């Protein structure tokens, strides 16, 4: 199963990896560690994936917001 994630630097506190589809967040000192921690979280709590598994049609899109900086 593919899950879309977002990673962002949390100032000097490392990195955050967020999977909005399943409402899960993890952090790590590096981007790779944050993503690995998120993957470990989803493997430990597979019930978090129930909602996307049941979805009849799933799409992830990026949209451009005009006039927003």
C-alpha positions as a printed Julia matrix, in Angstrom:
69×3 Matrix{Float64}:
   0.0    0.0    0.0
   1.3    3.44  -0.91
   0.78   6.3    1.53
   1.59   9.93   0.74
   3.79  11.63   3.31
   5.17  15.11   3.88
   8.52  15.77   5.51
   9.68  19.07   6.9
  12.6   20.35   8.87
  11.68  21.3   12.44
  14.34  23.98  12.95
  17.24  22.57  14.97
  15.02  19.81  16.39
  15.39  17.49  13.4
  12.69  16.38  10.96
   8.98  15.57  11.02
   7.29  13.02   8.74
   3.53  13.29   8.47
   1.01  10.99   6.78
  -2.18  13.08   6.67
  -4.27  10.27   5.18
  -3.84   8.2    8.34
  -3.24  11.11  10.74
   0.17   9.84  11.83
   3.32  11.83  12.62
   6.85  10.81  13.54
  10.1   12.66  14.03
  13.79  11.97  13.77
  17.13  13.71  13.76
  17.36  13.24   9.97
  14.76  13.14   7.22
  15.47   9.46   6.66
  15.11   8.67  10.37
  11.77  10.51  10.55
  10.47   8.51   7.57
  11.76   5.24   9.06
  10.08   6.08  12.38
   6.81   6.79  10.58
   7.03   3.47   8.75
   7.75   1.67  12.05
   4.73   3.38  13.63
   2.44   2.24  10.81
   3.77  -1.32  11.04
   3.26  -1.35  14.8
  -0.28   0.03  14.54
  -1.66  -1.36  11.26
  -5.16  -0.28  12.21
  -4.16   3.25  11.21
  -4.29   2.03   7.6
  -7.88   0.75   7.82
  -9.53   3.89   6.44
  -7.38   4.14   3.27
  -7.71   0.37   2.76
 -11.51   0.69   2.68
 -11.54   3.68   0.33
 -13.16   2.88  -2.99
 -11.07   5.46  -4.82
  -7.88   7.09  -3.5
  -5.94   9.89  -5.16
  -3.25  12.25  -3.97
  -2.94  15.51  -5.86
  -1.01  18.73  -5.49
  -2.98  21.84  -6.26
  -1.64  25.32  -6.89
  -3.07  28.08  -4.74
  -2.96  31.35  -6.64
  -2.09  34.44  -4.64
  -0.9   32.52  -1.56
   2.73  32.76  -0.53
